[in-house]
Amino acid sequence: MGAAPAALAEPALSGPNRIVIASDSTAADYSARSFPQMGWGMVLKCSLKPEAQIVNLARGGRSTKTFQEEGLWSVLMAQLKPDDTVLIQFGHNDADTKKIVRFTDPNGAYADNLRRFVADVRTAGAKPVLITPIAKLIFKDGQVQDTHGPYSATVRRVAAETKTPLIDLDRESQARLQAVGEAQGAKYFMIYSAADKIASHPEGINDTTHPNELGARMAAGIVAKGLRGAGVPASKLVLPGEADASARGEPTCAGRP
């Protein structure tokens, strides 16, 4: 969860058309040299009207704890404007007990941090949306596994307690993976052999956590669908139907220059 994202974009200017993303590597921006790895924040624009402005502050390796400790939450709050929509997705790194600096207890600090994020965003006049973490490609006996269990449960609980819109990316992406099965599901993740001749991973890679382009586009479609019905300013920016989720080899959108 610690791959380096591309440089952060300069913040856009108007509030009602702005979407700000606070998250980890699964949503982050990446440079072309990291291809085919992509975060869903890179291609969310393909489900939105052209006037939508995305400020992607997602950073690899961050949990709700380190996102605050490293000043990233302060950066977000400093540029937040009334009627911005803030998409908040964490959990992968909060569950990391090997790199203990990232860890948060799902029923303790993780919940408290999410509540703080929601409260801060509302104090600034912006609108928070909580998102459960994207599912991992972990199967057992033909069934996709609920690897985020208590963390996704906490997101759902905090969303209900605080009356915050929820996008259940974990549940929805699990359903997509279950529908296609483990072998086909691997096409959504950074899983390649040396024979695939991936420049960023010439010896191959078996990463069941990070989405590739197809996975990022799948996740972005789920986020956009949830955003459409969230009742926040950015809901009006979501295009009808579903964006083309086929691979393009770059974070561009079908039918757009």
ZICORNOR-V759367 format. One line per field, one symbol per residue. psi: psi as a letter, one per 40 degrees, with the letter a starting at -180 (. if undefined). A space follows every 50 residues. Layout:
BEGIN
psi: ???
END
This chain:
BEGIN
psi: eeihiiiiiiiididdehhhhhaadeeiiiideehehiidddeddeeiid ehhhhhehhieiiddddddeedddddddeiiheihhhhhiddddehedgd ddiihdebdddddddddddddddeeihihhhiiiiighihfehiigeecd dddddddddddefhihhgdddddddddddeidddddeeighiiddefhde gdeiighedhiaddddddddddddddddeefidedeehiiaiiheiieei fihhei.
END
